Structures are given as structure tokens and as C-alpha cells.
Amino acid sequence: MGEIPMDKSEVRKRMRELKRAVPPEEKLRRSALIMERVEQTEAFRKAKVVLLYWSMADEVQTHAFVERWYRAKTLLLPCVDGDDLRLRPYTGPDCLVAGEQFGIGEPTGPEWNDLEAVELIVVPGVAFDKEGHRMGRGRGFYDRLLKSTPRAVKIGVAYGFQMLDAVPVEPHDVNMNLVIHD
């Protein structure tokens, strides 16, 4: 657990530096450990509908995890639509197209509107703390989505260096039920 400068832009800058210092193969190794721990949670084992994310290069890597589980569970991935996230089922590698805003893989196909059915959400973040507070990239995409899925268990995933003693929180921030790191 690291000390924290309480300014969000400083935290984001520091995390970018720390992430850049980790070689891609090391990110994959650490990500596999983290996602294995997600698999072992009761919340994941029980869930039939899981919202994941298609990882960017600097996030905990999820591609192999999504590939491993999409036939056994309904896996939803977010698609950026203006200031909001829309959910669509992942049905295999052929369903992905590069998203308009960030170039992240996003599924094509029908939108998933049954937010009540989402039982588990695996959430990326810039930094987390042991109280389950999460700091994102600053656009509020996940906070808006997480507010609309109050019944879902929310698991943050992070590299160990992303765990801080405290992260700056705002009233609209949604806490994680659990944060899993390497």
C-alpha cells in the first residue's frame, strides 16, 4: 500500500508512470493471477450474467478470461456511447469492433437492457483503497453505470501498486464490494 497525494491528477499521473514501468508479459502474468482470484470468488461462481471489460494495455488484462468464460456464462462488455456505457453480450472474437472513442474492442449486436439481471461487475480503475473506494479515469462512465446496477456485486481489479492507503472520493463515487489485486 502506497502513500497517496490527494490530488486526483497527481494520482493518475503517478499510476500512468507505474503502469508504464511494467513490461507487457509481466502485466499478463499478474493479470492471470488476479483473474484466477476472481474465478474463485463465490460471486463469480454463482453469477450467470457478468459484466466484464475488454482491457486496454494499461489495465488488468481480461482478454484470455473473457475467451475462457463466454460460453459458460453471459458475459457483457461495455460500449461507449457519448457519456454513457451501453452493454452488449460478448459472443466470441468475431463480435468485436474498435470503439469510436478509445478504440477498445466493443461487441456488436443487440444492447443488453436488463440491468437487474447483472449479478457481478468486474471493474477496472486507476487506484483503489482497502475500503473499496475506486478512482477511475475521470469521465464517470463506471460511476453512472454502477449506480444503475445496485444489486450486482462489484469487484475491482488492480495491480498491487494501484492499492493506496486512501483514494480521493466524491459523493457520486460507488464503492466496490471487494478489490482483488496481485
Beta strands, then each sheet from edge to edge (+ up, - down):
strand 1: 49-51
strand 2: 74-81
strand 3: 84-89
strand 4: 96-98
strand 5: 105-107
strand 6: 120-123
strand 7: 127-129
strand 8: 134-135
strand 9: 153-158
strand 10: 163-164
strand 11: 178-181
sheet 1: 3+ 2- 1- 6- 9- 11-
sheet 2: 4+ 5-
sheet 3: 8+ 7- 10-
end
